[in-house]
Amino acid sequence: MSRSTLDLSKAALRGAPSFVWRAGQERRLRMIAQWTKLDDAVVLINGCGLGMYAYQIHDRFNARVEALDIEFDRVATARQNVPHTLVAASEYLPYRDDYFDTILSHEVLEHVVDDRMAVREMVRVLKPSGRIIIFVPNRWYPFETHGHYWRGQYHFGNTPLINYLPDSLRNRLAPHVRVYTGRGLKRLFEGLPVTFVIHQRIYGGYDNVIARVGTPGRVLRDMLYIAEKTPLNVLGLSHLLVVEKTG
């Protein structure tokens, strides 16, 4: 199956998975390694796409990696490098309680049918003192990166300012994907035995921009990374939330 077919046929419902490993993914992997246990760990990639993070974690950290995705074609591709990959929904994880040291949910919760149930399932299968690391879209990023609908037609790509609209309008233009405030993301864990280790907003890798314009793109990216340490982080592309299971 071609990249364009994978990209566009599932883009509205599932987003577009990473097809190549570049600086943006490498930076996020460093964050994952910083805040979770990967070396010799039992790791779940919950929503693995084509298996990019699953393969890198398995290959670099000697981790026992389990991966899943709801799309059969993506699982078939991921399984070429990560054998323990299966078709499953995030709301019904096929694993026993207290099993994983680390769970990665990378830009997945915004696409699932029931994000609260998906969160409960991740907490259930996580070992006490294990950690979940979550990346999801930030409501206040100036662009909706999952495209939009207009007069019944889906338009793929970045659309400015949709997420600044009231929910009644925003959800008509982008009914296919959620977007989160920090408070809304943390609310998914209410009543669950967890503590929040870190929450921050981060900007993207902008590898496509750099590939097109070169040095100006790198300068822009570096400035945005500096902005992560200022109040301008509120406009970051994604939330990074690390949750530890108690008990």
Secondary structure, DSSP 8 states (H G I E B T S, - for coil): --HHHHHHHSHHHH-----S--HHHHHHHHHHHHHS--TT-EEEEES-TTSHHHHHHHHHH--EEEEEES-HHHHHHHTTT-SSEEE--TTS--S-SS-EEEEEEES-TTTSS-HHHHHHHHHHHEEEEEEEEEEEEBTTSSEETT-EEETTEEE-S-EETGGGS-HHHHHHH-TT---B-HHHHHHTTTTSSEEEEEEEEE----HHHHHHH-HHHHHHHHHHHHHTTSGGGGG-SEEEEEEEE--
